[in-house]
Amino acid sequence: MQTIDIAIPWEELERRRARFAAVLEFRYLDRVPVLPGIYSRYWLHRLGVTWAQYTSDPVIMLETQLRAHKLILESFRSDLTGVDPKVELFSIYGEAYGYGCELDFDEQSPWIGTHTIEDDDDLRRLETVDPTDNRYTDAIRAWIARMEPHLGDYRLRYSDGVTRSLPAKLAFPGGTLGIFTLATDLRGPDIYVDLYERPQFVHQLLQIVTTHVIARLRWLRSMGVGTSEGTYLIDDSAGALSPKHYRAFVLPYNLQALEAIGRPLRLHVDAPADHLLPIYREIGLDRLEYFGWATSLTRVRECLGGWTVLSGNVDPSLFVMGTPDDVYHASLHALSVLAPWGGYILQDGYNMPPGAKDENITAMWRAAEDFGLPVQSDVTRQA
């Protein structure tokens, strides 16, 4: 068995988990948690591993994730707890691949290469695809069978002497791209024209996608995946819609999923979303996660402050093109606007780009440390 030494105490990771758990209850322990969005598109570039290499062999994928775990914990001051072993064959586009989209790849990530829905025949074909048994799920099952036997070959040893084995089993990748965003991947940008020229076609597509998303999430829950995470949907593509179109083409289907899966209701939108914030308040949004830098902090506070757990906002470009002081002052601004209302996690908005500088990432933590424990507003979420 190979032992990987991590130069950080396990006790520190426990403190980080406690900070995150507290903020979900609108409490702070000592300061606002800091969770930079560091994912494979960042650390593959940092480690010099291409996507093709990363997905060429399960052992290479596992060892790369372990290297990323060590890198994240040792290189940055934050509240991240590392990288867990997982199957990451298609990044976030596995669902779309399962429903017929082909993917293209650059050095660090895949994206949608072809769209699969054009006419009624395509809708009928989409209806027949089993969200629990298709080419995506087949590929994941086969990869898990090859990767799991190697989990016992490694263990982690932290600087306070605590050792941890890797999990004995790999969970099936959870979650969904969401409903309108997944429909946009399947149909392509023409969906925005369809809203005007073929609205009934869009509704048919969205209903099929909603049924598939619900079936997929229920199936994952049956395997114990994401049981405590409620309904998490990505609203990125919906951010381009007017409130009128959002209410007509997104909200009814998101609420269908919520009714089927349950709370907490968690949405991610890194598109500009000022115009959607009042709707989010109306539906009692529980968490707005990784919201984008172009969404107004003031509008977020006015609509959701004290009611919704919030994370995000700091402009990702600052981490590559800015200075540590730029990130520090942007972070202090976000903290001053949102932290007093409780339930705020300091984060980029969203997704740390390749080439982000270590000192810029750490500047968020430095701002949170200097800001300290916020004096919370009298307006807090009622139980």
C-alpha positions as CSV (number, residue, x, y, z in Angstrom):
1,M,0.0,0.0,0.0
2,Q,1.3,3.4,-0.9
3,T,1.1,6.1,1.8
4,I,0.6,9.7,0.6
5,D,1.7,12.3,3.2
6,I,-0.4,15.5,3.4
7,A,1.2,18.4,5.1
8,I,-1.9,19.6,7.0
9,P,-3.5,18.1,10.1
10,W,-6.7,16.1,9.9
11,E,-8.0,18.3,12.8
12,E,-7.9,21.3,10.4
13,L,-10.1,19.5,7.9
14,E,-12.6,18.8,10.7
15,R,-12.7,22.6,11.5
16,R,-13.3,23.3,7.9
17,R,-16.3,20.9,7.8
18,A,-17.7,22.5,10.9
19,R,-17.5,26.0,9.4
20,F,-19.4,24.8,6.4
21,A,-22.1,22.9,8.4
22,A,-22.6,26.0,10.6
23,V,-23.1,28.4,7.7
24,L,-25.9,26.2,6.3
25,E,-27.7,27.0,9.6
26,F,-27.0,30.7,9.2
27,R,-24.3,30.6,11.8
28,Y,-20.6,31.5,11.7
29,L,-18.1,29.8,14.0
30,D,-15.2,32.2,13.7
31,R,-15.4,33.6,10.2
32,V,-17.0,33.2,6.8
33,P,-16.0,29.9,5.1
34,V,-13.9,30.2,1.9
35,L,-14.5,27.6,-0.8
36,P,-12.7,28.5,-4.1
37,G,-14.2,26.5,-7.0
38,I,-11.1,24.4,-7.8
39,Y,-12.0,21.5,-10.1
40,S,-10.3,19.4,-12.7
41,R,-10.2,22.1,-15.3
42,Y,-7.9,24.0,-13.0
43,W,-5.8,21.2,-11.4
44,L,-5.3,19.2,-14.6
45,H,-3.6,22.2,-16.1
46,R,-1.6,22.8,-12.9
47,L,-0.5,19.1,-12.8
48,G,0.3,19.0,-16.6
49,V,-2.2,16.2,-17.3
50,T,-4.4,16.4,-20.4
51,W,-8.0,15.3,-20.4
52,A,-7.1,12.5,-22.8
53,Q,-4.4,11.2,-20.4
54,Y,-6.7,11.6,-17.4
55,T,-9.5,9.5,-18.9
56,S,-7.2,6.9,-20.6
57,D,-6.9,4.6,-17.6
58,P,-8.6,4.3,-14.1
59,V,-5.3,4.2,-12.3
60,I,-4.1,7.4,-14.0
61,M,-7.4,9.0,-13.0
62,L,-7.2,7.9,-9.4
63,E,-3.5,8.9,-9.0
64,T,-4.2,12.3,-10.6
65,Q,-7.0,12.9,-8.2
66,L,-4.7,12.0,-5.2
67,R,-2.1,14.4,-6.5
68,A,-4.8,17.0,-6.8
69,H,-6.0,16.3,-3.2
70,K,-2.5,16.9,-1.9
71,L,-2.0,20.0,-4.1
72,I,-5.2,21.7,-3.0
73,L,-4.7,21.0,0.7
74,E,-1.0,22.1,0.8
75,S,-1.0,25.0,-1.7
76,F,-3.9,27.2,-0.7
77,R,-5.4,28.5,2.5
78,S,-9.1,27.8,2.3
79,D,-11.9,25.7,3.7
80,L,-11.6,23.1,1.0
81,T,-11.2,19.5,2.2
82,G,-9.6,18.0,-0.9
83,V,-10.6,15.8,-3.8
84,D,-12.5,12.6,-3.3
85,P,-12.0,9.6,-5.6
86,K,-14.7,9.6,-8.3
87,V,-15.4,8.6,-11.9
88,E,-15.0,11.7,-14.1
89,L,-15.2,10.5,-17.6
90,F,-17.4,13.2,-19.1
91,S,-17.0,16.2,-16.7
92,I,-20.6,17.6,-16.4
93,Y,-21.8,16.4,-19.7
94,G,-22.5,12.8,-19.0
95,E,-26.3,13.2,-19.0
96,A,-26.3,14.9,-22.4
97,Y,-23.9,12.2,-23.8
98,G,-26.3,9.5,-22.5
99,Y,-29.1,11.1,-24.5
100,G,-27.2,11.2,-27.7
101,C,-25.0,14.3,-27.8
102,E,-21.4,13.8,-28.9
103,L,-18.6,15.5,-27.0
104,D,-15.5,17.3,-28.1
105,F,-12.4,17.7,-25.9
106,D,-9.6,20.2,-25.4
107,E,-6.6,19.6,-23.2
108,Q,-8.5,20.0,-19.9
109,S,-12.2,19.5,-20.4
110,P,-15.0,18.3,-22.7
111,W,-17.9,20.2,-24.1
112,I,-21.0,19.5,-26.2
113,G,-19.9,18.9,-29.8
114,T,-23.3,18.0,-31.4
115,H,-26.9,18.6,-30.4
116,T,-29.4,15.8,-30.7
117,I,-32.9,17.3,-30.8
118,E,-34.3,18.9,-34.0
119,D,-37.8,17.6,-34.6
120,D,-40.7,15.5,-33.2
121,D,-39.0,12.3,-34.2
122,D,-36.1,13.2,-32.0
123,L,-38.4,13.9,-29.1
124,R,-40.0,10.5,-29.5
125,R,-36.5,8.9,-29.5
126,L,-35.5,10.9,-26.4
127,E,-38.6,9.6,-24.6
128,T,-37.4,6.1,-25.1
129,V,-33.9,6.6,-23.5
130,D,-33.7,5.1,-20.0
131,P,-31.9,7.7,-17.8
132,T,-30.7,4.8,-15.6
133,D,-29.5,2.6,-18.4
134,N,-27.9,4.1,-21.5
135,R,-24.4,4.5,-23.0
136,Y,-23.4,7.0,-20.3
137,T,-24.4,4.7,-17.4
138,D,-22.8,1.7,-19.2
139,A,-19.5,3.6,-19.5
140,I,-19.6,4.6,-15.8
141,R,-20.4,1.1,-14.6
142,A,-17.5,-0.3,-16.6
143,W,-15.1,2.3,-15.3
144,I,-16.1,1.8,-11.7
145,A,-15.5,-2.0,-12.1
146,R,-11.9,-1.2,-13.3
147,M,-11.2,1.6,-10.8
148,E,-12.5,0.2,-7.5
149,P,-10.0,-2.6,-7.2
150,H,-7.2,0.0,-6.9
151,L,-8.8,2.0,-4.0
152,G,-7.1,-0.2,-1.4
153,D,-3.7,0.5,-2.9
154,Y,-3.4,3.9,-1.3
155,R,-3.9,5.6,2.0
156,L,-3.6,9.2,3.2
157,R,-1.5,10.3,6.2
158,Y,-2.0,13.8,7.6
159,S,0.5,15.8,9.6
160,D,-1.0,15.0,13.0
161,G,-0.6,11.3,12.4
162,V,-4.2,10.5,11.4
163,T,-4.4,8.1,8.5
164,R,-7.4,7.5,6.2
165,S,-8.0,4.8,3.7
166,L,-9.8,5.5,0.5
167,P,-13.4,4.5,0.4
168,A,-13.9,0.8,-0.5
169,K,-16.6,1.6,-3.1
170,L,-17.1,4.4,-5.7
171,A,-20.5,6.1,-5.8
172,F,-22.2,6.5,-9.1
173,P,-21.8,10.2,-10.2
174,G,-24.7,12.1,-8.8
175,G,-26.7,15.2,-9.7
176,T,-28.0,16.6,-12.9
177,L,-27.3,19.6,-15.2
178,G,-30.8,20.8,-14.4
179,I,-33.8,20.9,-16.8
180,F,-33.5,24.0,-19.0
181,T,-29.7,23.8,-19.2
182,L,-29.8,20.1,-20.1
183,A,-32.5,20.8,-22.7
184,T,-30.3,23.6,-24.1
185,D,-27.4,21.1,-24.5
186,L,-29.7,18.7,-26.3
187,R,-31.4,21.3,-28.6
188,G,-28.5,23.8,-28.9
189,P,-28.9,27.6,-29.1
190,D,-31.9,27.2,-31.4
191,I,-33.9,26.6,-28.3
192,Y,-34.0,30.4,-27.8
193,V,-35.6,30.9,-31.2
194,D,-38.0,28.0,-30.5
195,L,-39.4,29.9,-27.5
196,Y,-41.0,32.3,-30.0
197,E,-41.5,30.1,-33.0
198,R,-42.2,26.7,-31.5
199,P,-43.2,27.1,-27.9
200,Q,-45.2,23.9,-27.8
201,F,-42.1,22.0,-29.1
202,V,-40.0,23.5,-26.2
203,H,-42.6,22.5,-23.6
204,Q,-42.7,18.9,-25.0
205,L,-38.9,18.8,-24.8
206,L,-38.8,20.2,-21.3
207,Q,-41.5,17.8,-20.0
208,I,-39.5,14.8,-21.3
209,V,-36.3,16.2,-19.8
210,T,-38.0,16.8,-16.5
211,T,-39.4,13.2,-16.4
212,H,-35.9,11.9,-17.1
213,V,-34.2,14.2,-14.5
214,I,-36.7,13.1,-11.8
215,A,-36.2,9.4,-12.7
216,R,-32.4,9.8,-12.6
217,L,-32.4,11.5,-9.3
218,R,-34.8,9.0,-7.8
219,W,-32.6,6.2,-9.1
220,L,-29.5,7.8,-7.6
221,R,-31.3,8.2,-4.2
222,S,-32.2,4.5,-4.3
223,M,-28.4,3.8,-4.3
224,G,-27.8,6.3,-1.5
225,V,-26.3,9.0,-3.7
226,G,-27.2,12.6,-2.8
227,T,-29.9,11.6,-0.3
228,S,-29.4,14.7,1.9
229,E,-28.7,17.2,-1.0
230,G,-32.3,17.8,-2.0
231,T,-33.0,19.2,-5.5
232,Y,-30.0,20.7,-7.1
233,L,-30.5,22.2,-10.6
234,I,-28.3,24.3,-12.8
235,D,-30.0,27.4,-14.2
236,D,-27.1,28.8,-16.3
237,S,-28.9,28.6,-19.7
238,A,-32.1,30.0,-18.1
239,G,-30.2,33.1,-17.0
240,A,-30.6,34.4,-20.6
241,L,-34.4,34.4,-20.3
242,S,-36.6,37.3,-19.3
243,P,-38.7,36.8,-16.1
244,K,-41.7,36.2,-18.3
245,H,-40.1,33.4,-20.3
246,Y,-38.5,32.0,-17.1
247,R,-41.9,31.7,-15.5
248,A,-43.3,30.1,-18.6
249,F,-40.5,27.7,-19.6
250,V,-38.4,27.1,-16.5
251,L,-40.2,27.6,-13.3
252,P,-43.0,25.0,-13.8
253,Y,-40.5,22.2,-14.6
254,N,-38.1,23.2,-11.7
255,L,-41.0,23.0,-9.4
256,Q,-42.0,19.6,-10.7
257,A,-38.6,18.3,-9.8
258,L,-38.7,20.0,-6.4
259,E,-42.1,18.3,-5.7
260,A,-40.7,14.9,-6.7
261,I,-37.3,15.1,-5.0
262,G,-37.8,17.5,-2.1
263,R,-35.9,20.2,-0.3
264,P,-33.4,21.8,0.1
265,L,-33.9,23.5,-3.3
266,R,-30.5,24.4,-4.6
267,L,-29.9,26.4,-7.8
268,H,-26.7,27.4,-9.5
269,V,-26.6,30.2,-12.0
270,D,-23.4,31.9,-13.0
271,A,-25.1,33.9,-15.8
272,P,-26.2,37.5,-14.8
273,A,-29.3,36.8,-12.7
274,D,-30.5,40.0,-11.1
275,H,-33.9,39.7,-12.9
276,L,-34.4,36.1,-11.6
277,L,-33.7,36.9,-7.9
278,P,-37.3,38.0,-7.0
279,I,-38.6,34.7,-8.4
280,Y,-36.0,32.8,-6.4
281,R,-37.3,34.5,-3.3
282,E,-40.9,33.7,-4.2
283,I,-40.2,30.0,-4.4
284,G,-38.3,29.9,-1.1
285,L,-34.9,29.1,-2.6
286,D,-32.8,27.4,0.0
287,R,-29.4,27.8,-1.5
288,L,-28.1,29.9,-4.4
289,E,-24.7,28.3,-5.1
290,Y,-21.7,29.7,-7.0
291,F,-23.6,32.7,-8.3
292,G,-21.8,34.6,-10.9
293,W,-19.7,37.8,-10.7
294,A,-22.1,39.8,-13.0
295,T,-25.0,39.4,-10.5
296,S,-25.4,42.4,-8.3
297,L,-24.4,41.8,-4.7
298,T,-26.8,44.5,-3.6
299,R,-29.7,42.8,-5.4
300,V,-28.8,39.4,-4.0
301,R,-28.8,41.0,-0.5
302,E,-32.1,42.7,-1.1
303,C,-33.9,39.6,-2.5
304,L,-32.3,36.7,-0.6
305,G,-30.1,38.1,2.2
306,G,-31.0,36.2,5.5
307,W,-33.3,33.8,3.7
308,T,-31.1,31.8,1.3
309,V,-27.6,30.3,1.8
310,L,-25.4,32.1,-0.7
311,S,-22.0,31.4,-2.3
312,G,-20.0,33.0,-5.1
313,N,-19.5,36.3,-6.8
314,V,-15.7,37.1,-6.9
315,D,-14.8,37.6,-10.6
316,P,-12.8,34.5,-11.8
317,S,-10.7,36.6,-14.2
318,L,-9.1,38.4,-11.2
319,F,-7.4,35.1,-10.2
320,V,-5.5,35.0,-13.5
321,M,-5.1,38.6,-14.6
322,G,-5.4,40.5,-11.3
323,T,-3.2,40.9,-8.3
324,P,-3.6,39.5,-4.8
325,D,-4.8,42.9,-3.7
326,D,-7.5,42.9,-6.4
327,V,-8.9,39.6,-5.1
328,Y,-8.5,40.7,-1.5
329,H,-10.5,43.9,-2.0
330,A,-13.2,42.2,-4.1
331,S,-13.5,39.6,-1.4
332,L,-13.8,42.2,1.3
333,H,-16.5,43.9,-0.7
334,A,-18.5,40.7,-1.0
335,L,-18.1,40.0,2.7
336,S,-19.2,43.5,3.7
337,V,-22.4,43.2,1.6
338,L,-23.5,39.7,2.4
339,A,-21.8,38.3,5.4
340,P,-23.8,40.3,8.0
341,W,-27.0,38.6,6.8
342,G,-25.7,35.1,7.6
343,G,-25.4,32.1,5.4
344,Y,-22.7,33.4,3.1
345,I,-19.8,31.4,1.7
346,L,-17.0,33.4,0.0
347,Q,-16.3,31.9,-3.4
348,D,-15.4,32.8,-7.0
349,G,-18.3,33.2,-9.3
350,Y,-17.7,30.7,-10.8
351,N,-15.0,28.1,-11.4
352,M,-11.4,28.7,-10.9
353,P,-9.8,29.1,-14.4
354,P,-6.6,27.4,-15.5
355,G,-3.6,29.6,-14.7
356,A,-5.1,31.1,-11.5
357,K,-2.2,32.2,-9.2
358,D,-1.7,30.6,-5.9
359,E,-1.4,33.9,-4.1
360,N,-4.6,35.2,-5.6
361,I,-6.6,32.2,-4.5
362,T,-5.2,32.5,-1.0
363,A,-6.1,36.2,-1.0
364,M,-9.8,35.2,-0.5
365,W,-8.9,33.4,2.7
366,R,-6.8,36.3,3.9
367,A,-9.8,38.7,3.4
368,A,-12.0,36.3,5.3
369,E,-9.5,36.1,8.2
370,D,-9.1,39.9,8.3
371,F,-12.9,40.5,8.1
372,G,-13.4,38.1,11.0
373,L,-16.7,37.1,12.6
374,P,-19.4,39.3,11.1
375,V,-21.9,41.1,13.3
376,Q,-25.0,39.5,11.9
377,S,-28.1,41.5,10.8
378,D,-31.3,41.2,12.9
379,V,-33.0,39.8,9.9
380,T,-32.3,36.1,9.8
381,R,-34.2,33.2,8.3
382,Q,-37.0,32.0,10.5
383,A,-37.3,28.3,11.3
